[in-house]
């Protein structure tokens, strides 16, 4: 019997999910375990450079923000990660 309380595995290193109040950015185990300092830096960068609203972080697996996830935000975030993690698996 499969445990339905466990989320499915993430398909990419950086994953986006739209929520009712904004969006979430989910990080793979590789990113959250091997690069927790970069997750912290990414959150700071998003607040300053992207203007993320009400950015929240539960742990190094997810960042949450209010507002609309635009293509510009998505592309800038993926470019930021590509500069820091060379073999980034992305959608």
C-alpha positions as CSV (number, residue, x, y, z in Angstrom):
1,X,0.0,0.0,0.0
2,X,1.4,3.4,-1.0
3,X,1.7,6.2,1.6
4,X,-0.6,8.9,0.2
5,X,0.6,11.4,2.9
6,X,4.0,11.6,1.2
7,X,4.3,14.1,-1.7
8,X,5.4,12.8,-5.1
9,X,9.1,13.3,-6.0
10,X,10.0,16.6,-7.5
11,X,10.7,16.5,-11.2
12,X,13.3,19.3,-11.2
13,X,15.8,21.0,-8.9
14,X,13.7,24.1,-8.9
15,X,9.9,23.6,-9.0
16,X,7.1,26.2,-9.1
17,X,3.6,25.8,-7.7
18,X,0.8,28.4,-7.9
19,X,-1.3,28.8,-4.8
20,X,-4.5,30.7,-4.0
21,X,-2.5,33.6,-2.5
22,X,0.7,33.5,-4.6
23,X,3.3,30.9,-5.4
24,X,5.8,28.4,-3.9
25,X,9.2,27.5,-5.0
26,X,10.1,23.9,-4.1
27,X,13.7,22.7,-4.2
28,X,14.9,19.1,-4.8
29,X,16.6,17.1,-2.0
30,X,19.9,17.8,-3.8
31,X,19.4,21.6,-3.6
32,X,17.9,21.7,-0.1
33,X,20.5,19.3,1.4
34,X,23.7,20.3,-0.5
35,X,23.1,24.0,-0.9
36,X,21.0,25.3,2.1
37,X,23.1,28.5,2.1
38,X,22.1,29.2,-1.5
39,X,18.4,28.7,-0.6
40,X,18.9,31.4,2.1
41,X,20.7,33.7,-0.3
42,X,18.0,33.1,-2.9
43,X,15.3,34.2,-0.5
44,X,17.2,37.4,0.3
45,X,17.9,38.0,-3.4
46,X,14.2,37.6,-4.2
47,X,13.1,40.1,-1.6
48,X,15.6,42.7,-2.8
49,X,16.0,42.2,-6.5
50,X,12.7,40.7,-7.5
51,X,10.5,42.4,-5.0
52,X,8.9,39.2,-3.7
53,X,6.0,40.0,-1.3
54,X,5.7,38.4,2.1
55,X,8.4,35.9,1.4
56,X,8.3,33.0,3.8
57,X,10.5,30.0,4.3
58,X,9.6,26.9,6.4
59,X,12.9,25.1,5.7
60,X,15.3,24.8,2.8
61,X,12.9,22.9,0.6
62,X,10.3,25.7,0.0
63,X,10.0,29.4,-0.4
64,X,6.6,31.0,-0.4
65,X,5.6,34.4,-1.7
66,X,2.4,36.4,-2.2
67,X,1.4,37.8,-5.6
68,X,1.6,36.6,-9.2
69,X,4.4,34.3,-10.4
70,X,5.3,36.0,-13.7
71,X,7.5,34.6,-16.5
72,X,10.1,37.3,-15.6
73,X,10.3,36.1,-12.0
74,X,10.5,32.5,-13.0
75,X,13.2,33.2,-15.7
76,X,15.3,35.4,-13.3
77,X,15.1,32.8,-10.6
78,X,16.2,30.0,-12.9
79,X,19.1,32.2,-14.2
80,X,20.1,32.9,-10.6
81,X,20.3,29.2,-9.8
82,X,22.0,28.4,-13.1
83,X,24.8,30.8,-12.2
84,X,25.4,28.9,-8.9
85,X,24.6,25.3,-9.7
86,X,26.0,24.3,-13.1
87,X,24.0,21.1,-13.8
88,X,20.6,22.4,-12.6
89,X,17.7,20.2,-13.7
90,X,14.9,22.6,-14.6
91,X,11.6,22.7,-16.4
